[in-house]
Amino acid sequence: MFARQTQTAVRAAARPSTILATPPQARNMATLRELELRLKSVRNIEKITKSMKMIASTKLAKAQRAMQAGKQYGAANAEVFETVKEEAASGRKLFVVVSSDKGLCGGIHSSVTKATRRALANDKESPLADSANATVESDSPIMVVGDKSKAQLSRALGGNLVMTFNQIGRDVPTFADAAGVADLITKSGAEYDSVVLIYNKFVSALSYEPSAMVVKGEKSLKDSDAFKKYEMEDDFTKDLAEFSLANAVFSALVEGHACEISARRNAMDNASKNASDMIGSLTMQYNRGRQAAITNELVDIITGASAL
């Protein structure tokens, strides 16, 4: 009786270790299965990034042509305000941040967000002056074109946001889009003497940089010495201010759109290269694991045959 109880206890003690034990072949096969699924996932991602790169490359030429045409509007504004350049930074400012609603284009939205924070933190003479440890103390109103920069600015400068725009720039921006934005800005009721447009300036197909464009308001135009030399009606000054603002917004929109398409193309190119490198690394791991599993099976077969 005692011997039977002892055998039962030994069997019960040995059962858990038997259940938890896993043959090395099963562990290898599980690892190989995981590697196979990862390889499939990365290959699918590579297909998507290559397709997005191809689409962005197709859109880039069109965006650059629109940018070259839109720059003429900004050049016309520069000529209009050239005589009152020294007064451009005076008075209360309204900051208009130009971004977009789409992502997957690198840090293009973060660049204008950081430039806006520097502009509010630094002196009025240099809107984009660099200051690493500056604190935001300005109460200047901010309007944002695009949901990406809106989400970033709302966390740090939520109290300064007075109006946001979206669904602009899904395709190449038109002057009608810029005129609509300018009209809503003038009718918003925000008090300002000048508008500072912060956007991404197109440097080349591989690089961009945040830039600022200052547009004077109606009151500043009336008080300017250069415009006081001419006898003009009030409606003319108002129309000139609105038209100049629409020109500047259009120039910033088309240039920011070209930067976005270029940045998305570069981002998808880098993502495709990284996916290709990862596929090569995972394939090597998979082949090594498969060879190890085959070798273990051959060892077991040869050991069994030798025992017989």
TACOR-V239550 format. One record per run of one state. SS is the DSSP state (h for helix, s for strand, l for the rest). FROM is the first residue (numbers start at 0). LEN is the number of residues. Records with the same first field share a line. If there is no record, write none. Layout:
# TACOR-V239550
SS: FROM-LEN, FROM-LEN
This chain:
# TACOR-V239550
l: 0-1, 20-3, 80-1, 87-5, 98-9, 121-19, 145-1, 165-9, 186-7, 202-5, 216-1, 223-1, 228-5, 307-1
h: 1-19, 23-57, 81-6, 107-14, 146-14, 174-12, 217-6, 224-4, 233-74
s: 92-6, 140-5, 160-5, 193-9, 207-9
